[in-house]
């Protein structure tokens, strides 16, 4: 190898790769995420600072996106997950739709996804109270039955990690589909 690029989801793994790259004098392109935030660092052994030589800044209240989406272990994780979904559905998407409906709107390359989401919102707009109920039931089943069933299919209760340990061990608990 002449260079290593990583995209790891935990500090322990990042430090391990960093240590191995420094020991073997291999440049490392380190990238990491914390929710929607991202960072990168180019590490050239014995010329630049390595990942392990400093700590990530501690930011209170920041929970990794993968934890929120797949394995919320604490009540706070569940609250943040719900708040994130609520914010997208009832704040970000409506604001984007209002922006697009503005007569002075001039779409840019980055607006394609927003345009598509707005078109879907317009097409699915409720015309009666029963439509709202149907939407709520559909979302409830998606989040609390279908997504949970898919997760349990991917990681059954008897699943093992690469080390042979149970995948579902505290604090991670297997969910139950409703």
C-alpha positions in Angstrom: 0.0 0.0 0.0 1.2 3.5 -0.7 -1.7 5.3 1.0 -4.6 4.4 3.3 -8.0 6.1 3.3 -10.5 5.3 6.0 -14.1 6.1 6.9 -14.4 4.4 10.3 -17.3 4.9 12.8 -15.5 4.8 16.1 -12.4 6.4 17.7 -10.8 3.1 18.7 -10.7 1.8 15.1 -9.4 5.2 13.9 -6.6 5.2 16.5 -5.6 1.6 15.5 -5.4 2.4 11.8 -3.5 5.6 12.6 -1.0 3.8 14.8 -0.4 1.1 12.1 0.1 3.7 9.4 2.6 5.7 11.5 4.5 2.5 12.4 4.7 1.5 8.7 5.3 5.1 7.4 2.2 5.0 5.2 0.3 8.2 4.6 -3.3 8.2 5.9 -6.3 10.1 4.7 -8.5 10.0 7.9 -12.1 10.9 7.6 -14.7 10.8 10.3 -18.2 11.8 11.0 -20.4 12.9 13.9 -24.0 13.1 12.7 -24.1 15.5 9.7 -20.7 16.9 10.6 -17.6 15.6 8.8 -13.9 16.1 9.1 -10.8 15.0 7.3 -7.2 14.9 8.2 -4.1 14.0 6.0 -1.5 12.3 8.1 2.0 11.9 6.8 4.0 9.9 9.3 6.8 11.9 11.1 5.8 15.0 9.1 2.3 16.0 10.3 0.3 15.4 13.4 -1.2 12.0 13.6 -4.8 11.2 14.6 -3.8 9.6 17.9 -1.7 12.6 19.0 -4.8 14.6 19.9 -8.3 14.1 21.0 -11.5 14.8 19.1 -13.2 17.9 20.4 -15.9 17.0 22.9 -19.3 18.4 22.0 -22.0 17.9 24.5 -25.3 16.5 23.1 -23.8 15.2 19.8 -24.8 11.6 19.0 -23.4 9.8 16.0 -26.0 9.5 13.2 -25.5 5.7 12.9 -26.4 5.3 16.6 -29.6 7.3 16.2 -30.7 5.5 13.1 -29.7 1.9 13.9 -28.9 1.3 17.5 -30.3 3.9 19.9 -29.3 2.6 23.4 -30.6 5.4 25.6 -33.8 7.3 25.9 -32.0 10.4 24.7 -31.1 8.7 21.5 -34.7 7.8 20.8 -35.8 11.4 21.5 -33.1 12.8 19.2 -34.1 10.3 16.5 -37.8 11.4 16.7 -36.8 15.1 16.8 -34.7 14.6 13.7 -37.5 13.0 11.7 -40.0 15.6 12.9 -37.7 18.4 12.0 -37.3 17.1 8.5 -41.0 16.3 7.9 -42.5 19.4 9.4 -39.8 22.1 9.1 -37.0 21.5 6.6 -39.2 20.0 3.8 -42.0 22.6 4.1 -39.5 25.4 4.1 -37.8 24.0 1.0 -41.2 23.7 -0.7 -42.0 27.3 0.2 -38.7 28.4 -1.3 -39.4 26.5 -4.5 -42.9 27.9 -4.8 -41.5 31.4 -4.6 -41.8 33.2 -8.0 -38.2 34.4 -7.8 -36.7 30.9 -7.3 -33.9 30.0 -9.6 -32.9 26.4 -9.2 -29.3 25.5 -8.9 -27.5 22.1 -9.3 -27.8 21.4 -5.5 -31.6 21.9 -5.6 -32.4 18.8 -7.6 -33.0 16.6 -4.5 -35.0 19.4 -2.9 -37.1 19.8 -6.0 -37.8 16.1 -6.1 -38.8 15.9 -2.5 -41.0 18.9 -2.9 -42.8 17.4 -5.9 -43.4 14.2 -3.8 -44.8 16.4 -1.0 -47.2 18.1 -3.4 -48.3 14.9 -4.9 -48.9 13.3 -1.4 -50.6 16.4 0.1 -53.6 15.3 2.1 -57.0 16.4 0.7 -59.0 15.1 3.6 -58.5 14.2 7.3 -58.5 10.5 6.4 -55.4 11.1 4.3 -53.6 12.4 7.3 -54.6 9.3 9.3 -53.5 7.0 6.5 -50.1 8.9 6.4 -49.7 8.5 10.1 -50.5 4.8 10.1 -48.1 4.2 7.2 -45.3 6.0 8.9 -46.0 4.2 12.2 -45.7 0.8 10.5 -42.6 1.8 8.6 -40.7 3.0 11.7 -42.0 0.6 14.3 -42.8 -2.6 12.4 -41.1 -2.8 9.0 -37.7 -1.1 9.8 -37.5 -3.2 13.1 -38.3 -6.4 11.2 -35.6 -5.6 8.6 -33.1 -4.9 11.4 -33.9 -8.2 13.2 -33.6 -10.1 9.8 -30.2 -8.6 9.3 -29.1 -9.1 12.9 -31.2 -12.0 14.4 -31.2 -12.4 18.2 -28.6 -15.2 18.0 -26.3 -13.2 15.7 -22.6 -13.1 16.6 -19.9 -10.5 16.0 -16.7 -11.3 14.1 -15.1 -12.2 17.5 -17.9 -14.8 18.2 -19.5 -12.7 20.9 -23.3 -12.1 20.9 -24.2 -9.1 18.7 -27.1 -8.2 21.0 -25.4 -7.6 24.4 -26.0 -4.7 26.8 -26.3 -1.8 26.3 -27.5 -2.8 22.8 -30.9 -4.6 23.1 -32.8 -6.3 20.3 -36.0 -4.3 19.4 -39.4 -5.9 19.0 -41.6 -5.0 16.0 -45.0 -3.7 16.9 
